[in-house]
Amino acid sequence: MMFYQKIQIIIDYINKKESFDKTNDLDINYLIKLCKSHSMLPLLYVSLKHYNIELTEEQETFLSKQYKNAIFVEAVQESEKKLILDSLCENNIKCMPLKGSVLKYLYPSPELRTMTDIDILFESNKSKTVNQVLTSLGYKCEKSGGTDDEYFKPPFLNVEMHRIMVDGNFEQIADYYSNIWEVIKPVEEGSLLYEMSLEDFYVHMVAHVARHYAVGGIGFRFVFDEWIYLKHYENVLNFDYINGEFEKLNLLKFAENFKNMTIKWFKGLETTELEEDMSKYIFDSGTHGNLIHEQSVKILLGKDGANNFKSNKFLYIFRLIFPSFKYMKARNHILKKIPILLPYFYIQRWFYALFKKNKLAVQSIKGLDRYNEDKAKELHDLHEKSGF
């Protein structure tokens, strides 16, 4: 069995197949656990119901609750997104919705593509006005400065207001998107609401996938995004332009490998050894990757590519506590003008890690005991073969 066949029933549903081969043994509890870790429970539920797969009472109760909740959350998120975008435009702020808030409309139904937050790009010199707008709409700023500001509105609304498309950790991609407002266009003449061309959206989508894949991994939801986008626009996308942009980003090899793997998943074709390794990595990663994948690769290579696992482990811990000035500057723009404030932002970072994101901070340190050099090298080799 190829890895993608573990979720064949969802693939068949997306492909609008009339029937599903019920002779295949379906481990519903396994599928629930798997799809939960990849934020795909609503899509699993509608797939099971579409093909009349019998569920236990417990399974039906759990999945139907997840599905109904997804419908409710999507409706509220969509209403809030429209309200925020309208308010930003009314306050003379250029803005553009990003990622999932656009992709979800290509799914059979938007609630099937769940989102943890609403991502919006805005003009970086309008932060103060953006804060006033969001505050007036009932949001509280949880984190400000750097690449984005994070806002929360009870009971569950998270909004990320992005100053830039990509943070400074990915220099080549960040440089590529540094003039984004010169590339994107208003949705209509005179509007302050912007959008990317179909090709530029696809390039950004794959660049976003690449960033996650290279660090902690990606979930198979990203593969579904890829297929659904390709299928929807297969007759209009200009791949001469797209591949030219991937070359500028040094992502052409990865983009081709990822696209080829995706096509084989959804066309039921046999995957190559590399594509199977990529598939396994994706299945093991969860929605946005996992800590073991992320830290193994970082520790193996170190900041300067030094292949010394033990010394790099110490350096990794040091960099968790004291990130480079370049890293801190990318997240706190005031450091460009007043670098003497660096110690203050270190203290702010420690406070945030200890009291706001304590679990992740503890996992980052304690989890180091689980890593071994062989596993880290295996992941690094996969990344090189994948196109990095």
VEXDREN-2710 file (C-alpha; in Angstrom, 1 decimal):
% VEXDREN-2710
k/r/px/py/pz
1/MET/0.0/0.0/0.0
2/MET/1.2/3.5/-0.9
3/PHE/1.0/6.1/1.8
4/TYR/-1.6/8.2/0.2
5/GLN/-4.0/5.1/0.0
6/LYS/-4.4/5.4/3.8
7/ILE/-6.7/8.4/3.0
8/GLN/-8.1/7.0/-0.2
9/ILE/-11.7/7.7/0.8
10/ILE/-11.0/11.4/1.2
11/ILE/-9.2/11.5/-2.1
12/ASP/-12.1/9.8/-3.8
13/TYR/-14.5/12.3/-2.4
14/ILE/-12.5/15.2/-3.6
15/ASN/-12.3/13.5/-7.0
16/LYS/-16.1/13.2/-7.0
17/LYS/-16.0/9.4/-7.5
18/GLU/-19.5/8.0/-7.4
19/SER/-18.6/5.0/-5.3
20/PHE/-15.8/3.8/-2.9
21/ASP/-14.4/0.3/-2.8
22/LYS/-15.8/-0.9/0.5
23/THR/-13.9/-4.1/0.2
24/ASN/-10.9/-2.1/1.5
25/ASP/-10.7/-2.4/5.3
26/LEU/-11.3/1.0/6.9
27/ASP/-10.0/1.6/10.3
28/ILE/-12.3/4.5/11.2
29/ASN/-10.6/5.2/14.6
30/TYR/-7.2/5.4/12.8
31/LEU/-8.6/7.7/10.2
32/ILE/-10.1/9.9/12.9
33/LYS/-6.8/10.1/14.8
34/LEU/-4.9/10.8/11.6
35/CYS/-7.2/13.4/10.3
36/LYS/-7.5/15.2/13.6
37/SER/-3.7/15.7/13.6
38/HIS/-3.9/17.1/10.1
39/SER/-7.0/19.3/10.7
40/MET/-9.1/17.3/8.2
41/LEU/-11.9/15.9/10.4
42/PRO/-14.8/17.8/8.6
43/LEU/-13.6/16.5/5.2
44/LEU/-13.3/13.0/6.6
45/TYR/-16.8/13.1/8.0
46/VAL/-18.5/14.2/4.7
47/SER/-16.4/11.6/2.9
48/LEU/-17.6/8.8/5.2
49/LYS/-21.2/10.0/5.0
50/HIS/-21.1/10.4/1.2
51/TYR/-20.1/6.8/0.7
52/ASN/-22.5/5.5/3.4
53/ILE/-19.8/4.1/5.7
54/GLU/-21.3/2.8/8.9
55/LEU/-20.1/4.5/12.0
56/THR/-20.4/3.6/15.7
57/GLU/-22.6/5.9/17.8
58/GLU/-19.4/7.3/19.4
59/GLN/-17.8/8.0/16.1
60/GLU/-20.9/9.6/14.6
61/THR/-21.3/11.8/17.7
62/PHE/-17.7/13.0/17.6
63/LEU/-17.4/13.6/13.9
64/SER/-20.8/15.3/13.5
65/LYS/-19.9/17.6/16.3
66/GLN/-16.6/18.5/14.7
67/TYR/-18.3/19.1/11.4
68/LYS/-21.1/21.3/12.8
69/ASN/-18.4/23.2/14.8
70/ALA/-16.5/23.7/11.5
71/ILE/-19.6/25.2/9.8
72/PHE/-20.1/27.6/12.7
73/VAL/-16.5/28.7/12.9
74/GLU/-16.2/29.2/9.2
75/ALA/-19.3/31.3/9.1
76/VAL/-18.1/33.5/12.0
77/GLN/-14.6/33.8/10.5
78/GLU/-15.9/34.8/7.1
79/SER/-18.2/37.4/8.6
80/GLU/-15.3/38.8/10.7
81/LYS/-12.9/38.7/7.8
82/LYS/-15.3/40.8/5.7
83/LEU/-15.9/43.2/8.5
84/ILE/-12.1/43.7/9.1
85/LEU/-11.3/44.1/5.4
86/ASP/-14.1/46.7/5.0
87/SER/-13.0/48.6/8.1
88/LEU/-9.4/48.6/6.9
89/CYS/-10.4/50.0/3.5
90/GLU/-12.6/52.6/5.1
91/ASN/-9.6/53.8/7.1
92/ASN/-7.5/54.1/4.0
93/ILE/-5.4/51.0/4.6
94/LYS/-4.4/48.7/1.7
95/CYS/-5.0/45.1/2.6
96/MET/-5.1/41.6/1.2
97/PRO/-6.5/38.3/2.6
98/LEU/-4.0/35.4/2.5
99/LYS/-3.7/31.6/2.3
100/GLY/-6.7/29.6/3.6
101/SER/-9.2/32.4/3.5
102/VAL/-8.8/32.4/-0.3
103/LEU/-8.2/28.6/-0.8
104/LYS/-11.3/27.5/1.1
105/TYR/-13.6/28.6/-1.6
106/LEU/-12.1/26.1/-4.0
107/TYR/-13.1/23.2/-1.8
108/PRO/-16.6/21.5/-2.2
109/SER/-17.7/23.6/0.7
110/PRO/-15.6/26.2/2.6
111/GLU/-15.9/24.7/6.1
112/LEU/-14.0/21.6/4.8
113/ARG/-10.8/23.7/4.7
114/THR/-10.5/24.7/8.3
115/MET/-8.4/27.7/9.5
116/THR/-7.0/28.4/12.9
117/ASP/-6.7/32.1/12.2
118/ILE/-7.5/34.8/9.6
119/ASP/-4.3/36.1/7.8
120/ILE/-4.3/39.6/6.3
121/LEU/-1.5/41.6/4.7
122/PHE/-1.5/45.3/5.4
123/GLU/0.8/48.3/4.7
124/SER/3.6/48.1/7.2
125/ASN/3.5/51.9/7.9
126/LYS/-0.2/51.7/9.1
127/SER/0.3/49.5/12.2
128/LYS/-1.1/52.2/14.6
129/THR/-4.2/52.7/12.6
130/VAL/-4.6/48.9/12.1
131/ASN/-4.5/48.5/15.9
132/GLN/-7.2/51.2/16.4
133/VAL/-9.4/49.5/13.8
134/LEU/-9.0/46.0/15.3
135/THR/-9.5/47.3/18.8
136/SER/-12.7/49.1/17.8
137/LEU/-14.0/45.8/16.5
138/GLY/-13.4/44.1/19.8
139/TYR/-10.0/42.5/19.3
140/LYS/-7.1/42.6/21.8
141/CYS/-3.5/42.6/20.5
142/GLU/-1.7/39.6/22.0
143/LYS/1.6/40.2/20.3
144/SER/2.9/43.1/18.3
145/GLY/6.1/43.9/16.4
146/GLY/8.1/42.0/13.9
147/THR/6.5/40.4/10.9
148/ASP/3.0/40.3/12.2
149/ASP/0.6/41.4/15.0
150/GLU/-1.6/38.8/16.6
151/TYR/-5.1/39.7/17.7
152/PHE/-7.7/37.7/19.6
153/LYS/-11.4/38.2/20.1
154/PRO/-13.4/35.8/22.4
155/PRO/-14.3/33.1/22.1
156/PHE/-12.1/31.8/19.3
157/LEU/-11.2/34.4/16.7
158/ASN/-7.5/34.7/15.9
159/VAL/-6.3/37.3/13.4
160/GLU/-2.8/37.7/12.2
161/MET/-2.0/41.0/10.6
162/HIS/1.1/40.7/8.4
163/ARG/3.4/43.5/7.6
164/ILE/5.4/41.4/5.2
165/MET/4.7/38.1/3.4
166/VAL/7.7/36.1/4.7
167/ASP/9.9/36.5/7.7
168/GLY/13.7/37.1/7.5
169/ASN/14.5/33.5/8.3
170/PHE/14.0/32.7/4.6
171/GLU/16.1/35.4/3.0
172/GLN/15.7/34.5/-0.6
173/ILE/11.9/34.2/-0.3
174/ALA/11.7/37.3/1.9
175/ASP/13.7/39.4/-0.6
176/TYR/11.4/38.1/-3.4
177/TYR/8.3/39.4/-1.6
178/SER/9.9/42.6/-0.3
179/ASN/8.1/44.7/-3.0
180/ILE/4.8/42.8/-2.9
181/TRP/2.7/46.0/-3.2
182/GLU/4.2/46.6/-6.6
183/VAL/3.2/43.1/-7.8
184/ILE/-0.4/42.7/-6.5
185/LYS/-3.4/44.6/-7.9
186/PRO/-6.6/46.1/-6.5
187/VAL/-9.6/43.8/-7.0
188/GLU/-11.2/46.6/-8.9
189/GLU/-10.1/50.1/-9.9
190/GLY/-9.8/52.5/-7.0
191/SER/-10.2/49.7/-4.4
192/LEU/-7.8/49.4/-1.4
193/LEU/-8.5/45.6/-1.3
194/TYR/-5.8/43.8/-3.2
195/GLU/-5.3/40.3/-4.7
196/MET/-2.6/38.3/-6.4
197/SER/-2.8/37.0/-9.9
198/LEU/-3.6/33.3/-10.1
199/GLU/0.0/32.5/-10.9
200/ASP/1.4/34.6/-8.1
201/PHE/-1.0/33.1/-5.6
202/TYR/0.2/29.6/-6.7
203/VAL/3.8/30.6/-6.4
204/HIS/3.2/32.0/-2.9
205/MET/1.2/28.9/-1.9
206/VAL/4.1/26.6/-2.9
207/ALA/6.7/28.9/-1.3
208/HIS/4.6/28.7/1.9
209/VAL/4.5/24.9/1.7
210/ALA/8.3/24.9/1.1
211/ARG/9.0/27.0/4.2
212/HIS/7.0/24.6/6.4
213/TYR/8.3/21.5/4.7
214/ALA/11.9/22.6/5.2
215/VAL/11.5/23.3/8.9
216/GLY/9.0/21.1/10.7
217/GLY/7.2/19.4/7.9
218/ILE/3.7/19.9/6.4
219/GLY/0.4/18.1/6.8
220/PHE/-1.5/16.4/3.9
221/ARG/-3.9/19.3/3.9
222/PHE/-1.2/21.2/1.9
223/VAL/-1.3/18.4/-0.6
224/PHE/-5.1/18.8/-1.0
225/ASP/-4.7/22.5/-1.4
226/GLU/-2.2/21.9/-4.2
227/TRP/-4.4/19.5/-6.0
228/ILE/-7.6/21.5/-5.6
229/TYR/-5.9/24.7/-6.9
230/LEU/-4.2/22.9/-9.8
231/LYS/-7.5/21.2/-10.8
232/HIS/-9.5/24.3/-10.5
233/TYR/-7.2/26.4/-12.7
234/GLU/-5.5/23.8/-14.8
235/ASN/-6.5/25.4/-18.1
236/VAL/-5.5/28.9/-17.2
237/LEU/-2.3/28.8/-15.2
238/ASN/0.8/30.0/-17.0
239/PHE/3.5/27.6/-16.0
240/ASP/6.2/29.3/-18.0
241/TYR/5.8/32.3/-15.7
242/ILE/5.4/30.2/-12.6
243/ASN/8.5/28.1/-13.2
244/GLY/10.5/31.2/-13.9
245/GLU/9.4/32.6/-10.5
246/PHE/10.3/29.3/-8.8
247/GLU/13.8/29.5/-10.4
248/LYS/14.2/33.0/-8.8
249/LEU/13.3/31.5/-5.5
250/ASN/15.5/28.5/-6.0
251/LEU/12.4/26.3/-5.5
252/LEU/11.9/24.8/-8.9
253/LYS/13.1/21.3/-8.0
254/PHE/11.0/21.2/-4.9
255/ALA/7.9/22.6/-6.6
256/GLU/8.2/20.0/-9.4
257/ASN/8.6/17.1/-6.9
258/PHE/5.7/18.3/-4.8
259/LYS/3.4/18.7/-7.8
260/ASN/4.4/15.3/-9.3
261/MET/3.7/13.6/-5.9
262/THR/0.4/15.4/-5.6
263/ILE/-0.8/14.4/-9.0
264/LYS/0.1/10.7/-8.3
265/TRP/-1.9/10.8/-5.1
266/PHE/-5.0/12.0/-6.8
267/LYS/-4.7/10.1/-10.0
268/GLY/-4.0/6.8/-8.2
269/LEU/-0.6/6.3/-9.7
270/GLU/2.4/4.5/-8.3
271/THR/4.7/6.8/-6.4
272/THR/8.5/6.8/-6.7
273/GLU/10.8/6.0/-3.8
274/LEU/11.4/9.7/-3.2
275/GLU/7.6/10.5/-3.4
276/GLU/6.9/7.7/-0.9
277/ASP/9.6/9.1/1.4
278/MET/8.0/12.6/1.0
279/SER/4.6/11.1/1.7
280/LYS/5.7/9.4/4.9
281/TYR/7.3/12.6/6.0
282/ILE/4.1/14.5/5.4
283/PHE/1.9/11.9/7.1
284/ASP/4.2/12.0/10.2
285/SER/4.2/15.8/10.4
286/GLY/0.7/16.8/11.3
287/THR/-1.0/20.0/10.1
288/HIS/2.0/22.4/10.4
289/GLY/4.9/20.0/11.0
290/ASN/6.3/18.8/14.3
291/LEU/9.0/19.7/16.7
292/ILE/11.1/16.6/16.2
293/HIS/11.4/17.2/12.4
294/GLU/12.2/20.9/12.9
295/GLN/14.8/20.5/15.6
296/SER/16.5/17.5/14.2
297/VAL/17.4/19.2/10.9
298/LYS/18.4/22.5/12.7
299/ILE/20.6/20.7/15.2
300/LEU/22.3/18.5/12.5
301/LEU/23.4/21.4/10.4
302/GLY/23.8/24.2/12.9
303/LYS/23.5/27.8/11.9
304/ASP/26.6/27.7/9.7
305/GLY/26.0/24.2/8.2
306/ALA/28.6/22.6/10.5
307/ASN/27.8/18.9/10.6
308/ASN/28.5/18.3/14.3
309/PHE/25.4/17.0/16.1
310/LYS/26.7/17.3/19.7
311/SER/28.1/20.8/19.5
312/ASN/25.2/22.0/17.4
313/LYS/22.7/20.8/20.1
314/PHE/24.4/23.2/22.5
315/LEU/24.4/25.9/19.9
316/TYR/20.7/25.3/19.2
317/ILE/19.8/25.7/22.9
318/PHE/21.9/28.9/23.0
319/ARG/20.1/30.3/20.0
320/LEU/16.7/29.5/21.5
321/ILE/17.6/31.7/24.4
322/PHE/19.6/34.3/22.5
323/PRO/18.5/34.5/18.8
324/SER/20.8/36.4/16.5
325/PHE/20.5/40.1/16.1
326/LYS/19.3/39.6/12.5
327/TYR/16.5/37.3/13.7
328/MET/15.5/39.8/16.5
329/LYS/15.6/42.7/14.1
330/ALA/13.3/41.0/11.6
331/ARG/10.7/40.7/14.4
332/ASN/11.3/44.0/16.1
333/HIS/11.8/46.7/13.5
334/ILE/12.7/49.3/16.0
335/LEU/16.0/47.6/16.5
336/LYS/17.0/48.8/13.1
337/LYS/17.1/52.3/14.5
338/ILE/17.8/51.7/18.2
339/PRO/19.9/48.4/18.5
340/ILE/20.7/49.2/22.1
341/LEU/17.1/47.9/22.9
342/LEU/18.2/44.3/22.1
343/PRO/18.4/43.2/25.8
344/TYR/14.9/44.5/26.4
345/PHE/13.5/42.4/23.5
346/TYR/15.4/39.3/24.8
347/ILE/13.7/39.7/28.2
348/GLN/10.4/40.2/26.4
349/ARG/11.0/37.0/24.5
350/TRP/11.8/35.0/27.6
351/PHE/8.7/36.4/29.4
352/TYR/6.5/35.5/26.4
353/ALA/8.0/32.0/26.2
354/LEU/7.6/31.3/30.0
355/PHE/4.1/32.7/30.5
356/LYS/2.4/32.8/27.1
357/LYS/3.8/29.7/25.2
358/ASN/5.2/27.7/28.1
359/LYS/4.4/24.3/26.7
360/LEU/6.3/24.9/23.4
361/ALA/9.2/26.4/25.2
362/VAL/9.5/23.4/27.5
363/GLN/9.1/21.0/24.7
364/SER/11.9/22.7/22.7
365/ILE/14.4/22.0/25.5
366/LYS/13.2/18.7/27.0
367/GLY/12.5/17.2/23.6
368/LEU/16.2/17.4/22.7
369/ASP/16.8/14.0/24.4
370/ARG/14.7/12.3/21.8
371/TYR/16.9/13.2/18.8
372/ASN/19.6/11.1/17.3
373/GLU/22.1/11.9/14.7
374/ASP/21.0/9.2/12.3
375/LYS/17.4/10.4/12.3
376/ALA/18.5/13.9/11.7
377/LYS/20.7/13.0/8.8
378/GLU/17.9/10.9/7.3
379/LEU/15.6/14.0/7.4
380/HIS/18.4/16.2/6.0
381/ASP/19.0/13.8/3.1
382/LEU/15.3/13.7/2.3
383/HIS/15.2/17.5/2.2
384/GLU/18.1/17.6/-0.3
385/LYS/16.4/15.0/-2.5
386/SER/13.1/16.9/-2.3
387/GLY/14.8/20.0/-3.7
388/PHE/16.4/22.0/-0.9
END
